[in-house]
Amino acid sequence: MTDEMLTEWGMKLLIPAFICFLLFIIYDLAKESKAGKLGTMGLFLALGFGFLGYMIKVFLQWQMEK
């Protein structure tokens, strides 16, 4: 297994798993702080904005490879 293959696997498997874990942390933070529906939505929007940017970047790279 080369470095390039390891990096590709990491980007395709480990980063999404890490994002899912961070989304769980945001959910748990909202639940523990009793944020309510609006507060929970605000937390997900504010803290999840970076994930959206990463997903857009991955999608654009995928489209450019075609």
N, C-alpha and C positions, 0 to 999 in steps of 0.2 A: 504494500500500500504506500503510495507516494504522499508527499505533503499536500499536493494539489487535491488528491482524492479525499484526504482527511478533512481538508478545509471545506470542500464541497459538501461532504456528508454533514459536517458540523453546521454549516449554514442552512442546510435543508431540514435537519432533524432537531438539533439542539437549540437553535434560536427560537423556533416555534414552541418548543416545550418550555423554554424559559419565559416566553411571552405569556403562555397559558398560566404558568406559575405566578407571574406578576399580576395577571388579571385576578387570580384567586386572592392574592394579597390585597388588592384594591377592594374586592368584595368583602373580605374579612374586616378590613379597616372601616368600611362603611357600616357593616353590621355591628361591630364593637362600639362604634361611636354613636350608634342610633341616629344615623344621618337622615333617614326618611327617604322617600322616593326621589325628591328633587336633589337632595344632597348626594345621594348615591349616583344619580345621573351626572351631577357636576363633577364628582370624583372621577368617574369613568371617562368623562369628556376631557378633563384637565390632565389627568395622569395617563390616559390612554392615547393621547394625541401623538406621542412619539411612535407608538406601535403602528398607527395609521400611516405615518410617513415612511416607516420601514417597509410596510406591505406595499405601498405605492412604488417604492424604489425597486423592490423585487419584481413586481409586475411589469414595470417599465423595462427592466433588464431582460426579462423573459421575452417581451414583445420585440425588443431590438435584436435578439438572437435569431428570430425567425427569418 
